[in-house]
Amino acid sequence: MNRTTRTFLVSVVAMLALGTTASMAAHGPAGAFRSLARLTVSPAPNDPMEPGWLCRAQRDAMGSPAFSQAWGRSPKSKRGMGVCVTHMAVAMNEGKAAQVEHRVMLAVHACKADGRHHSASFRRRFGKTTKSSNALGRCVRFRSGIGALG
């Protein structure tokens, strides 16, 4: 093997090693590689079935005003996330969190499709989507059954 090929191979191996190290540092838990005493890794707090994550997924799918309308009964409600997390935590304790999440997400997709394809009847039934009233939130609340909450 000539010198140029050997130099090239050494540099490729070095770059791969550096890339792997950088990747592990970026994706590993913070501080896990700092010392031998901290090599134990605790379970990730980012469990996708955690009530807060389930509610954030709903909020991302429907938008903040609609989420607030669906859970907090008003587009400007500050309590929508708290009501959602409380409801999802109770559902999780009963073993029904996945079903509730699925039902809400199906309602979000159905309401969005209904609003796109049948906009006139959607507006008549749930109202106009503005800053002060959110038809999508009312539709999700009606279709998913979360309107029965207190």
Backbone hydrogen bonds, N-H to C=O, Kabsch-Sander energy under -0.5 kcal/mol:
donor,donor_aa,acceptor,acceptor_aa,energy
6,R,2,N,-2.1
7,T,3,R,-2.5
8,F,4,T,-2.3
9,L,5,T,-2.7
10,V,6,R,-2.4
11,S,7,T,-2.2
12,V,8,F,-2.3
13,V,9,L,-2.4
14,A,10,V,-2.4
15,M,11,S,-2.4
16,L,12,V,-2.4
17,A,13,V,-2.4
18,L,14,A,-2.5
19,G,15,M,-2.7
20,T,16,L,-2.4
21,T,17,A,-2.3
22,A,18,L,-2.7
23,S,19,G,-2.4
24,M,20,T,-2.6
25,A,21,T,-2.3
26,A,22,A,-2.2
27,H,23,S,-2.5
28,G,24,M,-2.0
32,A,29,P,-2.0
34,R,31,G,-1.0
35,S,31,G,-0.5
38,R,35,S,-0.9
39,L,36,L,-1.2
42,S,40,T,-0.5
47,D,45,P,-1.1
50,E,47,D,-2.0
53,W,50,E,-0.5
54,L,50,E,-2.3
55,C,51,P,-2.3
56,R,52,G,-2.2
57,A,53,W,-2.1
58,Q,54,L,-1.7
59,R,55,C,-2.6
60,D,56,R,-2.6
61,A,57,A,-1.9
62,M,58,Q,-2.2
63,G,59,R,-2.4
67,F,63,G,-2.4
68,S,64,S,-2.8
69,Q,65,P,-2.2
70,A,66,A,-2.7
71,W,67,F,-2.7
72,G,68,S,-2.0
73,R,69,Q,-0.8
74,S,68,S,-1.2
77,S,74,S,-1.9
83,V,79,R,-2.5
84,C,80,G,-2.4
85,V,81,M,-2.8
86,T,82,G,-2.3
87,H,83,V,-2.5
88,M,84,C,-2.9
89,A,85,V,-2.3
90,V,86,T,-2.1
91,A,87,H,-2.4
92,M,88,M,-2.4
93,N,89,A,-2.2
94,E,90,V,-1.5
95,G,92,M,-1.0
96,K,91,A,-3.6
97,A,91,A,-0.7
100,V,96,K,-2.3
101,E,97,A,-2.7
102,H,98,A,-2.4
103,R,99,Q,-2.5
104,V,100,V,-2.4
105,M,101,E,-2.7
106,L,102,H,-2.5
107,A,103,R,-1.9
108,V,104,V,-2.3
109,H,105,M,-2.3
110,A,106,L,-2.6
111,C,107,A,-2.7
112,K,108,V,-2.4
113,A,109,H,-2.2
114,D,110,A,-2.6
115,G,111,C,-2.6
116,R,112,K,-1.8
117,H,113,A,-2.9
118,H,114,D,-2.5
122,F,118,H,-2.4
123,R,119,S,-2.6
124,R,120,A,-2.2
125,R,121,S,-2.2
126,F,122,F,-2.8
127,G,123,R,-1.9
130,T,128,K,-0.9
130,T,133,S,-3.3
135,A,133,S,-0.6
138,R,134,N,-1.7
139,C,135,A,-2.7
140,V,136,L,-2.6
141,R,137,G,-2.3
142,F,138,R,-2.1
143,R,139,C,-3.1
144,S,140,V,-2.4
145,G,141,R,-0.9
147,G,141,R,-1.5
148,A,145,G,-1.2
149,L,146,I,-1.5
